[in-house]
Amino acid sequence: MKHSRLRSTVVTLIATIAPAVTACGGGQTESAERREAAALRLYVFDCGTLKADPARFRLKPEEVATTDLSVPCFLIVHPRGRLMWDPGAVPDEDWTPTGAPVTHHLALPDGSERDLTLRKRLVPQLAEAGYAVKEIEYLAFSHYHYDHTANANAFSGSTWLVRQVERDAMFAEKPPGVVQPAYYAALKTSKTVLIEDDEHDVFGDGSVIMKTAPGHTPGHQVLYVRLPRTGGVVLSGDLYHFPEARVLKRVSIFDFNQAQTPMSREAIEAFLSKTSAQLWIQHDAVGNSRLKKAPDFYE
Ligand SMILES: [Zn+2]
């Protein structure tokens, strides 16, 4: 009895340590070498699928290809650092993977409820791609909603890049409706850079730029990544949720500023035309299904 308990403890320990060992590799020298070898990379992680009610987006069920919304998480690897963008809808510790898709019911502080399908936890996906959480220098969200901030606490050791207006709302006495303050509570004391300019050049060489696109939330932003082989990609945040909203010009009923969203869309569309960048609508389940997923990557 005693013996078997010891065995199971050892097995658990090994299971916990193994991904970290793989992710850290041979220590600092190898990490420095890997940095030099690394060109710009963009990883797409599967952080679940959300069941949506199209009416919340002023769309009819017959107007959309699917009512599912994909929830991707992204990692940008640059020779000067790594940026985690939108770390999911459900924290890793809130659910248990089974090997098969898991249905997860979520009750939000405003009384509304959501159903998600989850397949893999985020941190093990990062490890599988070769990265440990402590190796991620920067964290940023397109905006503060629960489905873009879930694993934020895991990255409290990273430098948080955030606009003042978003941070203020997140830590207000009464935070906005669709947020989960517990998901990001640890960021209150994180090293933080308050972004003041409309554009923030993350690594200083013009290849990774956070661009203001307010409306959905007061400090909503999109991320432009200029990849050497793939070309320019703009990660949409929630500028649009469905590709059909882009064509039909529908604004969701819960956008913070309904009049501002079309203006932000116009500015980002002009940027896309000017740069010939692709727009990846993060919640577009059909578009997302065609993307390469980590550990594969775009470069
Ligand atoms: Zn969202």
py3Dmol code that shows the C-alpha trace and the ligand (Angstrom):
import py3Dmol

protein = """\
ATOM      1  CA  MET A   1       0.000   0.000   0.000  1.00  0.00           C
ATOM      2  CA  LYS A   2       2.730   2.365   1.116  1.00  0.00           C
ATOM      3  CA  HIS A   3       4.871   1.359  -1.848  1.00  0.00           C
ATOM      4  CA  SER A   4       2.160   1.963  -4.444  1.00  0.00           C
ATOM      5  CA  ARG A   5       1.395   5.418  -3.058  1.00  0.00           C
ATOM      6  CA  LEU A   6       5.054   6.356  -3.428  1.00  0.00           C
ATOM      7  CA  ARG A   7       5.073   5.105  -7.004  1.00  0.00           C
ATOM      8  CA  SER A   8       2.118   7.252  -7.941  1.00  0.00           C
ATOM      9  CA  THR A   9       3.732  10.343  -6.368  1.00  0.00           C
ATOM     10  CA  VAL A  10       6.888   9.786  -8.382  1.00  0.00           C
ATOM     11  CA  VAL A  11       4.909   9.317 -11.588  1.00  0.00           C
ATOM     12  CA  THR A  12       2.985  12.541 -10.962  1.00  0.00           C
ATOM     13  CA  LEU A  13       6.194  14.455 -10.318  1.00  0.00           C
ATOM     14  CA  ILE A  14       7.794  13.209 -13.509  1.00  0.00           C
ATOM     15  CA  ALA A  15       4.664  14.079 -15.469  1.00  0.00           C
ATOM     16  CA  THR A  16       4.788  17.608 -14.063  1.00  0.00           C
ATOM     17  CA  ILE A  17       8.491  18.131 -14.609  1.00  0.00           C
ATOM     18  CA  ALA A  18       8.834  16.535 -18.053  1.00  0.00           C
ATOM     19  CA  PRO A  19       7.316  19.336 -20.196  1.00  0.00           C
ATOM     20  CA  ALA A  20       9.375  21.974 -18.376  1.00  0.00           C
ATOM     21  CA  VAL A  21      12.589  20.055 -19.021  1.00  0.00           C
ATOM     22  CA  THR A  22      11.744  19.696 -22.696  1.00  0.00           C
ATOM     23  CA  ALA A  23      10.841  23.365 -22.942  1.00  0.00           C
ATOM     24  CA  CYS A  24      13.974  24.615 -21.199  1.00  0.00           C
ATOM     25  CA  GLY A  25      16.294  22.416 -23.259  1.00  0.00           C
ATOM     26  CA  GLY A  26      19.924  22.622 -22.245  1.00  0.00           C
ATOM     27  CA  GLY A  27      19.757  25.897 -20.309  1.00  0.00           C
ATOM     28  CA  GLN A  28      20.777  29.439 -21.084  1.00  0.00           C
ATOM     29  CA  THR A  29      23.384  28.796 -23.798  1.00  0.00           C
ATOM     30  CA  GLU A  30      21.008  26.800 -25.920  1.00  0.00           C
ATOM     31  CA  SER A  31      18.278  29.349 -25.317  1.00  0.00           C
ATOM     32  CA  ALA A  32      20.534  32.180 -26.533  1.00  0.00           C
ATOM     33  CA  GLU A  33      21.502  30.167 -29.608  1.00  0.00           C
ATOM     34  CA  ARG A  34      17.884  29.384 -30.308  1.00  0.00           C
ATOM     35  CA  ARG A  35      17.014  33.056 -30.112  1.00  0.00           C
ATOM     36  CA  GLU A  36      19.632  33.935 -32.703  1.00  0.00           C
ATOM     37  CA  ALA A  37      18.462  31.197 -35.028  1.00  0.00           C
ATOM     38  CA  ALA A  38      14.812  32.188 -34.628  1.00  0.00           C
ATOM     39  CA  ALA A  39      13.374  34.320 -37.356  1.00  0.00           C
ATOM     40  CA  LEU A  40       9.925  35.757 -36.733  1.00  0.00           C
ATOM     41  CA  ARG A  41       7.374  33.028 -36.027  1.00  0.00           C
ATOM     42  CA  LEU A  42       3.656  32.998 -35.349  1.00  0.00           C
ATOM     43  CA  TYR A  43       2.093  30.051 -33.521  1.00  0.00           C
ATOM     44  CA  VAL A  44      -1.671  29.400 -33.413  1.00  0.00           C
ATOM     45  CA  PHE A  45      -2.973  27.432 -30.419  1.00  0.00           C
ATOM     46  CA  ASP A  46      -6.369  25.793 -30.040  1.00  0.00           C
ATOM     47  CA  CYS A  47      -7.980  27.414 -26.988  1.00  0.00           C
ATOM     48  CA  GLY A  48     -11.460  26.045 -27.681  1.00  0.00           C
ATOM     49  CA  THR A  49     -14.709  26.672 -29.559  1.00  0.00           C
ATOM     50  CA  LEU A  50     -17.510  28.853 -28.280  1.00  0.00           C
ATOM     51  CA  LYS A  51     -21.222  28.333 -29.014  1.00  0.00           C
ATOM     52  CA  ALA A  52     -22.599  31.714 -30.061  1.00  0.00           C
ATOM     53  CA  ASP A  53     -25.994  33.286 -30.502  1.00  0.00           C
ATOM     54  CA  PRO A  54     -25.776  35.198 -33.823  1.00  0.00           C
ATOM     55  CA  ALA A  55     -28.441  37.640 -32.584  1.00  0.00           C
ATOM     56  CA  ARG A  56     -25.844  39.139 -30.228  1.00  0.00           C
ATOM     57  CA  PHE A  57     -23.897  40.072 -33.358  1.00  0.00           C
ATOM     58  CA  ARG A  58     -26.958  41.388 -35.246  1.00  0.00           C
ATOM     59  CA  LEU A  59     -26.808  38.367 -37.555  1.00  0.00           C
ATOM     60  CA  LYS A  60     -29.488  35.788 -38.351  1.00  0.00           C
ATOM     61  CA  PRO A  61     -28.599  32.072 -38.107  1.00  0.00           C
ATOM     62  CA  GLU A  62     -29.213  31.741 -41.864  1.00  0.00           C
ATOM     63  CA  GLU A  63     -26.702  34.530 -42.563  1.00  0.00           C
ATOM     64  CA  VAL A  64     -23.707  32.703 -41.053  1.00  0.00           C
ATOM     65  CA  ALA A  65     -21.863  29.564 -42.186  1.00  0.00           C
ATOM     66  CA  THR A  66     -21.660  28.356 -38.584  1.00  0.00           C
ATOM     67  CA  THR A  67     -22.711  29.687 -35.198  1.00  0.00           C
ATOM     68  CA  ASP A  68     -19.476  28.342 -33.666  1.00  0.00           C
ATOM     69  CA  LEU A  69     -16.746  30.827 -32.788  1.00  0.00           C
ATOM     70  CA  SER A  70     -13.149  29.632 -32.663  1.00  0.00           C
ATOM     71  CA  VAL A  71     -11.014  30.739 -29.718  1.00  0.00           C
ATOM     72  CA  PRO A  72      -7.368  30.773 -30.783  1.00  0.00           C
ATOM     73  CA  CYS A  73      -4.403  31.875 -28.665  1.00  0.00           C
ATOM     74  CA  PHE A  74      -1.257  33.187 -30.343  1.00  0.00           C
ATOM     75  CA  LEU A  75       2.469  33.298 -29.630  1.00  0.00           C
ATOM     76  CA  ILE A  76       4.781  35.579 -31.587  1.00  0.00           C
ATOM     77  CA  VAL A  77       8.450  34.619 -31.417  1.00  0.00           C
ATOM     78  CA  HIS A  78      10.855  37.391 -32.369  1.00  0.00           C
ATOM     79  CA  PRO A  79      14.661  37.331 -31.985  1.00  0.00           C
ATOM     80  CA  ARG A  80      14.243  40.069 -29.332  1.00  0.00           C
ATOM     81  CA  GLY A  81      11.507  38.378 -27.307  1.00  0.00           C
ATOM     82  CA  ARG A  82       8.211  36.561 -27.241  1.00  0.00           C
ATOM     83  CA  LEU A  83       4.689  37.910 -27.076  1.00  0.00           C
ATOM     84  CA  MET A  84       1.608  36.004 -25.917  1.00  0.00           C
ATOM     85  CA  TRP A  85      -1.544  37.418 -27.513  1.00  0.00           C
ATOM     86  CA  ASP A  86      -5.028  36.556 -26.120  1.00  0.00           C
ATOM     87  CA  PRO A  87      -4.476  33.622 -23.729  1.00  0.00           C
ATOM     88  CA  GLY A  88      -7.861  31.869 -24.068  1.00  0.00           C
ATOM     89  CA  ALA A  89     -11.395  31.648 -22.661  1.00  0.00           C
ATOM     90  CA  VAL A  90     -11.016  29.106 -19.845  1.00  0.00           C
ATOM     91  CA  PRO A  91      -7.999  28.899 -17.500  1.00  0.00           C
ATOM     92  CA  ASP A  92      -6.102  25.605 -17.748  1.00  0.00           C
ATOM     93  CA  GLU A  93      -6.752  24.832 -14.073  1.00  0.00           C
ATOM     94  CA  ASP A  94     -10.557  25.146 -14.513  1.00  0.00           C
ATOM     95  CA  TRP A  95     -10.940  22.011 -16.627  1.00  0.00           C
ATOM     96  CA  THR A  96      -9.466  18.544 -17.085  1.00  0.00           C
ATOM     97  CA  PRO A  97      -8.490  17.261 -20.537  1.00  0.00           C
ATOM     98  CA  THR A  98      -9.700  13.731 -21.313  1.00  0.00           C
ATOM     99  CA  GLY A  99      -8.210  13.159 -24.757  1.00  0.00           C
ATOM    100  CA  ALA A 100     -11.678  13.754 -26.248  1.00  0.00           C
ATOM    101  CA  PRO A 101     -13.362  17.177 -26.641  1.00  0.00           C
ATOM    102  CA  VAL A 102     -14.695  18.411 -23.290  1.00  0.00           C
ATOM    103  CA  THR A 103     -17.897  20.468 -22.995  1.00  0.00           C
ATOM    104  CA  HIS A 104     -17.395  23.275 -20.509  1.00  0.00           C
ATOM    105  CA  HIS A 105     -20.163  25.428 -19.086  1.00  0.00           C
ATOM    106  CA  LEU A 106     -19.222  28.908 -17.995  1.00  0.00           C
ATOM    107  CA  ALA A 107     -21.223  31.258 -15.772  1.00  0.00           C
ATOM    108  CA  LEU A 108     -20.101  34.878 -16.115  1.00  0.00           C
ATOM    109  CA  PRO A 109     -20.279  37.482 -13.318  1.00  0.00           C
ATOM    110  CA  ASP A 110     -23.018  39.394 -15.200  1.00  0.00           C
ATOM    111  CA  GLY A 111     -25.321  36.332 -14.951  1.00  0.00           C
ATOM    112  CA  SER A 112     -24.938  35.248 -18.590  1.00  0.00           C
ATOM    113  CA  GLU A 113     -23.778  31.750 -19.474  1.00  0.00           C
ATOM    114  CA  ARG A 114     -21.678  30.193 -22.236  1.00  0.00           C
ATOM    115  CA  ASP A 115     -20.867  26.713 -23.521  1.00  0.00           C
ATOM    116  CA  LEU A 116     -17.460  25.873 -24.916  1.00  0.00           C
ATOM    117  CA  THR A 117     -15.742  22.842 -26.344  1.00  0.00           C
ATOM    118  CA  LEU A 118     -12.177  22.450 -25.100  1.00  0.00           C
ATOM    119  CA  ARG A 119      -9.570  20.056 -26.404  1.00  0.00           C
ATOM    120  CA  LYS A 120      -6.120  21.032 -25.067  1.00  0.00           C
ATOM    121  CA  ARG A 121      -4.782  23.203 -22.266  1.00  0.00           C
ATOM    122  CA  LEU A 122      -2.715  26.206 -23.336  1.00  0.00           C
ATOM    123  CA  VAL A 123       0.455  25.735 -21.251  1.00  0.00           C
ATOM    124  CA  PRO A 124       1.066  22.149 -22.457  1.00  0.00           C
ATOM    125  CA  GLN A 125       0.540  23.371 -26.043  1.00  0.00           C
ATOM    126  CA  LEU A 126       3.235  26.002 -25.439  1.00  0.00           C
ATOM    127  CA  ALA A 127       5.543  23.306 -24.025  1.00  0.00           C
ATOM    128  CA  GLU A 128       4.887  21.099 -27.030  1.00  0.00           C
ATOM    129  CA  ALA A 129       6.002  23.989 -29.263  1.00  0.00           C
ATOM    130  CA  GLY A 130       9.159  24.304 -27.124  1.00  0.00           C
ATOM    131  CA  TYR A 131       8.322  27.263 -24.851  1.00  0.00           C
ATOM    132  CA  ALA A 132       7.928  27.557 -21.105  1.00  0.00           C
ATOM    133  CA  VAL A 133       5.665  30.240 -19.642  1.00  0.00           C
ATOM    134  CA  LYS A 134       8.632  31.934 -17.952  1.00  0.00           C
ATOM    135  CA  GLU A 135      10.269  32.369 -21.380  1.00  0.00           C
ATOM    136  CA  ILE A 136       7.450  34.658 -22.580  1.00  0.00           C
ATOM    137  CA  GLU A 137       8.624  38.259 -22.123  1.00  0.00           C
ATOM    138  CA  TYR A 138       5.404  40.043 -23.114  1.00  0.00           C
ATOM    139  CA  LEU A 139       1.665  39.579 -22.657  1.00  0.00           C
ATOM    140  CA  ALA A 140      -1.050  41.559 -24.449  1.00  0.00           C
ATOM    141  CA  PHE A 141      -4.794  41.202 -25.057  1.00  0.00           C
ATOM    142  CA  SER A 142      -6.846  42.482 -27.957  1.00  0.00           C
ATOM    143  CA  HIS A 143      -9.276  43.474 -25.184  1.00  0.00           C
ATOM    144  CA  TYR A 144     -10.395  42.611 -21.678  1.00  0.00           C
ATOM    145  CA  HIS A 145     -13.303  40.188 -22.330  1.00  0.00           C
ATOM    146  CA  TYR A 146     -13.152  36.791 -20.577  1.00  0.00           C
ATOM    147  CA  ASP A 147     -12.547  34.851 -23.813  1.00  0.00           C
ATOM    148  CA  HIS A 148      -9.286  36.765 -24.445  1.00  0.00           C
ATOM    149  CA  THR A 149      -7.795  36.819 -20.945  1.00  0.00           C
ATOM    150  CA  ALA A 150      -8.338  33.380 -19.357  1.00  0.00           C
ATOM    151  CA  ASN A 151      -4.776  32.279 -18.636  1.00  0.00           C
ATOM    152  CA  ALA A 152      -3.482  35.789 -17.929  1.00  0.00           C
ATOM    153  CA  ASN A 153      -2.452  34.943 -14.353  1.00  0.00           C
ATOM    154  CA  ALA A 154      -0.032  32.312 -15.682  1.00  0.00           C
ATOM    155  CA  PHE A 155       1.834  35.143 -17.458  1.00  0.00           C
ATOM    156  CA  SER A 156       2.032  37.519 -14.490  1.00  0.00           C
ATOM    157  CA  GLY A 157       5.841  37.258 -14.695  1.00  0.00           C
ATOM    158  CA  SER A 158       5.756  38.694 -18.236  1.00  0.00           C
ATOM    159  CA  THR A 159       5.626  42.419 -19.028  1.00  0.00           C
ATOM    160  CA  TRP A 160       2.006  43.393 -19.676  1.00  0.00           C
ATOM    161  CA  LEU A 161       1.455  45.729 -22.640  1.00  0.00           C
ATOM    162  CA  VAL A 162      -1.887  47.471 -22.099  1.00  0.00           C
ATOM    163  CA  ARG A 163      -3.734  50.701 -22.802  1.00  0.00           C
ATOM    164  CA  GLN A 164      -4.634  52.738 -19.711  1.00  0.00           C
ATOM    165  CA  VAL A 165      -8.349  52.828 -20.503  1.00  0.00           C
ATOM    166  CA  GLU A 166      -8.503  48.996 -20.646  1.00  0.00           C
ATOM    167  CA  ARG A 167      -6.507  48.532 -17.463  1.00  0.00           C
ATOM    168  CA  ASP A 168      -8.685  51.072 -15.636  1.00  0.00           C
ATOM    169  CA  ALA A 169     -11.871  49.228 -16.666  1.00  0.00           C
ATOM    170  CA  MET A 170     -10.401  45.841 -15.696  1.00  0.00           C
ATOM    171  CA  PHE A 171      -9.568  46.960 -12.171  1.00  0.00           C
ATOM    172  CA  ALA A 172     -12.582  49.241 -11.652  1.00  0.00           C
ATOM    173  CA  GLU A 173     -14.743  48.662  -8.584  1.00  0.00           C
ATOM    174  CA  LYS A 174     -17.452  47.394 -10.931  1.00  0.00           C
ATOM    175  CA  PRO A 175     -15.703  45.858 -13.969  1.00  0.00           C
ATOM    176  CA  PRO A 176     -17.608  45.644 -17.301  1.00  0.00           C
ATOM    177  CA  GLY A 177     -20.062  42.793 -17.978  1.00  0.00           C
ATOM    178  CA  VAL A 178     -18.257  40.188 -20.046  1.00  0.00           C
ATOM    179  CA  VAL A 179     -15.085  39.983 -17.957  1.00  0.00           C
ATOM    180  CA  GLN A 180     -13.744  37.531 -15.383  1.00  0.00           C
ATOM    181  CA  PRO A 181     -11.578  39.632 -13.028  1.00  0.00           C
ATOM    182  CA  ALA A 182     -10.265  36.446 -11.371  1.00  0.00           C
ATOM    183  CA  TYR A 183      -8.604  35.466 -14.684  1.00  0.00           C
ATOM    184  CA  TYR A 184      -6.223  38.430 -14.587  1.00  0.00           C
ATOM    185  CA  ALA A 185      -6.077  39.430 -10.901  1.00  0.00           C
ATOM    186  CA  ALA A 186      -2.338  38.653 -10.701  1.00  0.00           C
ATOM    187  CA  LEU A 187      -1.551  41.260 -13.391  1.00  0.00           C
ATOM    188  CA  LYS A 188      -2.294  44.070 -10.939  1.00  0.00           C
ATOM    189  CA  THR A 189       1.307  43.879  -9.731  1.00  0.00           C
ATOM    190  CA  SER A 190       2.909  42.746 -13.015  1.00  0.00           C
ATOM    191  CA  LYS A 191       5.558  44.823 -14.720  1.00  0.00           C
ATOM    192  CA  THR A 192       3.345  46.929 -16.997  1.00  0.00           C
ATOM    193  CA  VAL A 193       3.916  49.167 -20.001  1.00  0.00           C
ATOM    194  CA  LEU A 194       1.046  51.605 -20.556  1.00  0.00           C
ATOM    195  CA  ILE A 195       0.622  52.121 -24.296  1.00  0.00           C
ATOM    196  CA  GLU A 196      -0.155  55.716 -25.199  1.00  0.00           C
ATOM    197  CA  ASP A 197       0.308  55.787 -28.968  1.00  0.00           C
ATOM    198  CA  ASP A 198      -2.207  54.459 -31.491  1.00  0.00           C
ATOM    199  CA  GLU A 199       0.538  52.156 -32.732  1.00  0.00           C
ATOM    200  CA  HIS A 200       2.968  50.316 -30.478  1.00  0.00           C
ATOM    201  CA  ASP A 201       5.980  48.724 -32.156  1.00  0.00           C
ATOM    202  CA  VAL A 202       6.617  45.805 -29.771  1.00  0.00           C
ATOM    203  CA  PHE A 203      10.180  44.911 -30.802  1.00  0.00           C
ATOM    204  CA  GLY A 204      11.197  48.220 -32.392  1.00  0.00           C
ATOM    205  CA  ASP A 205      11.713  46.969 -35.961  1.00  0.00           C
ATOM    206  CA  GLY A 206       8.205  47.423 -37.388  1.00  0.00           C
ATOM    207  CA  SER A 207       7.496  43.690 -37.611  1.00  0.00           C
ATOM    208  CA  VAL A 208       5.031  43.366 -34.685  1.00  0.00           C
ATOM    209  CA  ILE A 209       2.696  46.302 -34.089  1.00  0.00           C
ATOM    210  CA  MET A 210      -0.302  46.686 -31.794  1.00  0.00           C
ATOM    211  CA  LYS A 211      -2.780  49.038 -33.468  1.00  0.00           C
ATOM    212  CA  THR A 212      -5.618  50.787 -31.695  1.00  0.00           C
ATOM    213  CA  ALA A 213      -9.099  49.794 -32.913  1.00  0.00           C
ATOM    214  CA  PRO A 214     -11.528  50.944 -30.200  1.00  0.00           C
ATOM    215  CA  GLY A 215     -15.282  50.363 -30.144  1.00  0.00           C
ATOM    216  CA  HIS A 216     -15.763  46.748 -29.050  1.00  0.00           C
ATOM    217  CA  THR A 217     -14.097  47.879 -25.817  1.00  0.00           C
ATOM    218  CA  PRO A 218     -12.594  51.326 -25.070  1.00  0.00           C
ATOM    219  CA  GLY A 219      -9.015  50.160 -25.657  1.00  0.00           C
ATOM    220  CA  HIS A 220      -9.599  47.353 -28.159  1.00  0.00           C
ATOM    221  CA  GLN A 221      -6.621  46.701 -30.444  1.00  0.00           C
ATOM    222  CA  VAL A 222      -5.462  44.443 -33.269  1.00  0.00           C
ATOM    223  CA  LEU A 223      -2.005  42.975 -33.859  1.00  0.00           C
ATOM    224  CA  TYR A 224      -0.069  43.352 -37.103  1.00  0.00           C
ATOM    225  CA  VAL A 225       2.659  40.751 -37.680  1.00  0.00           C
ATOM    226  CA  ARG A 226       4.878  41.131 -40.746  1.00  0.00           C
ATOM    227  CA  LEU A 227       6.132  37.613 -41.378  1.00  0.00           C
ATOM    228  CA  PRO A 228       9.078  37.102 -43.754  1.00  0.00           C
ATOM    229  CA  ARG A 229       7.507  34.233 -45.735  1.00  0.00           C
ATOM    230  CA  THR A 230       3.772  34.460 -45.055  1.00  0.00           C
ATOM    231  CA  GLY A 231       3.604  38.230 -45.437  1.00  0.00           C
ATOM    232  CA  GLY A 232       1.585  40.588 -43.274  1.00  0.00           C
ATOM    233  CA  VAL A 233      -1.139  39.203 -40.998  1.00  0.00           C
ATOM    234  CA  VAL A 234      -3.511  41.215 -38.814  1.00  0.00           C
ATOM    235  CA  LEU A 235      -4.952  39.355 -35.821  1.00  0.00           C
ATOM    236  CA  SER A 236      -8.397  40.925 -35.572  1.00  0.00           C
ATOM    237  CA  GLY A 237      -9.199  40.706 -31.882  1.00  0.00           C
ATOM    238  CA  ASP A 238     -12.993  41.186 -31.972  1.00  0.00           C
ATOM    239  CA  LEU A 239     -13.033  43.870 -34.663  1.00  0.00           C
ATOM    240  CA  TYR A 240     -15.290  41.296 -36.342  1.00  0.00           C
ATOM    241  CA  HIS A 241     -16.526  37.999 -34.893  1.00  0.00           C
ATOM    242  CA  PHE A 242     -17.916  36.462 -38.084  1.00  0.00           C
ATOM    243  CA  PRO A 243     -16.572  36.965 -41.643  1.00  0.00           C
ATOM    244  CA  GLU A 244     -20.206  37.687 -42.606  1.00  0.00           C
ATOM    245  CA  ALA A 245     -20.177  40.738 -40.296  1.00  0.00           C
ATOM    246  CA  ARG A 246     -17.356  42.158 -42.413  1.00  0.00           C
ATOM    247  CA  VAL A 247     -19.460  41.875 -45.595  1.00  0.00           C
ATOM    248  CA  LEU A 248     -22.825  42.800 -44.073  1.00  0.00           C
ATOM    249  CA  LYS A 249     -21.323  45.513 -41.835  1.00  0.00           C
ATOM    250  CA  ARG A 250     -23.004  44.388 -38.612  1.00  0.00           C
ATOM    251  CA  VAL A 251     -21.844  45.547 -35.201  1.00  0.00           C
ATOM    252  CA  SER A 252     -22.433  43.373 -32.139  1.00  0.00           C
ATOM    253  CA  ILE A 253     -25.064  44.603 -29.692  1.00  0.00           C
ATOM    254  CA  PHE A 254     -22.600  44.560 -26.788  1.00  0.00           C
ATOM    255  CA  ASP A 255     -19.890  46.753 -28.347  1.00  0.00           C
ATOM    256  CA  PHE A 256     -18.908  49.421 -25.831  1.00  0.00           C
ATOM    257  CA  ASN A 257     -19.176  52.207 -28.418  1.00  0.00           C
ATOM    258  CA  GLN A 258     -21.407  51.225 -31.344  1.00  0.00           C
ATOM    259  CA  ALA A 259     -20.451  54.270 -33.426  1.00  0.00           C
ATOM    260  CA  GLN A 260     -16.707  53.827 -32.938  1.00  0.00           C
ATOM    261  CA  THR A 261     -16.508  50.238 -34.234  1.00  0.00           C
ATOM    262  CA  PRO A 262     -17.287  51.134 -37.906  1.00  0.00           C
ATOM    263  CA  MET A 263     -14.628  53.878 -37.769  1.00  0.00           C
ATOM    264  CA  SER A 264     -12.022  51.464 -36.417  1.00  0.00           C
ATOM    265  CA  ARG A 265     -13.011  48.924 -39.056  1.00  0.00           C
ATOM    266  CA  GLU A 266     -12.578  51.524 -41.771  1.00  0.00           C
ATOM    267  CA  ALA A 267      -9.099  52.445 -40.502  1.00  0.00           C
ATOM    268  CA  ILE A 268      -7.963  48.815 -40.263  1.00  0.00           C
ATOM    269  CA  GLU A 269      -9.438  47.971 -43.688  1.00  0.00           C
ATOM    270  CA  ALA A 270      -7.443  50.891 -45.155  1.00  0.00           C
ATOM    271  CA  PHE A 271      -4.306  49.551 -43.442  1.00  0.00           C
ATOM    272  CA  LEU A 272      -4.976  46.069 -44.897  1.00  0.00           C
ATOM    273  CA  SER A 273      -5.327  47.524 -48.397  1.00  0.00           C
ATOM    274  CA  LYS A 274      -2.186  49.615 -48.022  1.00  0.00           C
ATOM    275  CA  THR A 275      -0.018  46.761 -46.723  1.00  0.00           C
ATOM    276  CA  SER A 276      -1.724  43.849 -48.563  1.00  0.00           C
ATOM    277  CA  ALA A 277      -1.854  42.091 -45.178  1.00  0.00           C
ATOM    278  CA  GLN A 278      -4.325  39.265 -44.524  1.00  0.00           C
ATOM    279  CA  LEU A 279      -6.974  39.677 -41.846  1.00  0.00           C
ATOM    280  CA  TRP A 280      -7.353  36.678 -39.561  1.00  0.00           C
ATOM    281  CA  ILE A 281     -10.724  37.037 -37.839  1.00  0.00           C
ATOM    282  CA  GLN A 282      -9.844  35.288 -34.615  1.00  0.00           C
ATOM    283  CA  HIS A 283     -13.359  33.954 -33.918  1.00  0.00           C
ATOM    284  CA  ASP A 284     -13.984  32.841 -37.538  1.00  0.00           C
ATOM    285  CA  ALA A 285     -14.311  29.083 -37.041  1.00  0.00           C
ATOM    286  CA  VAL A 286     -14.161  28.295 -40.776  1.00  0.00           C
ATOM    287  CA  GLY A 287     -11.066  30.458 -41.350  1.00  0.00           C
ATOM    288  CA  ASN A 288      -9.456  29.141 -38.173  1.00  0.00           C
ATOM    289  CA  SER A 289      -9.990  25.511 -39.222  1.00  0.00           C
ATOM    290  CA  ARG A 290      -7.724  26.162 -42.214  1.00  0.00           C
ATOM    291  CA  LEU A 291      -4.842  27.567 -40.141  1.00  0.00           C
ATOM    292  CA  LYS A 292      -1.764  25.537 -39.200  1.00  0.00           C
ATOM    293  CA  LYS A 293      -1.799  24.837 -35.467  1.00  0.00           C
ATOM    294  CA  ALA A 294       1.119  24.645 -33.039  1.00  0.00           C
ATOM    295  CA  PRO A 295       3.626  23.060 -32.823  1.00  0.00           C
ATOM    296  CA  ASP A 296       3.596  23.965 -36.530  1.00  0.00           C
ATOM    297  CA  PHE A 297       4.008  27.708 -37.153  1.00  0.00           C
ATOM    298  CA  TYR A 298       3.945  30.517 -39.700  1.00  0.00           C
ATOM    299  CA  GLU A 299       7.164  32.304 -40.572  1.00  0.00           C
TER     300      GLU A 299
END
"""
ligand_1 = """\
1
ZN
Zn -14.066 37.455 -28.198
"""
view = py3Dmol.view(width=600, height=400)
view.addModel(protein, "pdb")
view.setStyle({"model": 0}, {"cartoon": {"style": "trace"}})
view.addModel(ligand_1, "xyz")
view.setStyle({"model": 1}, {"stick": {}})
view.zoomTo()
view.show()
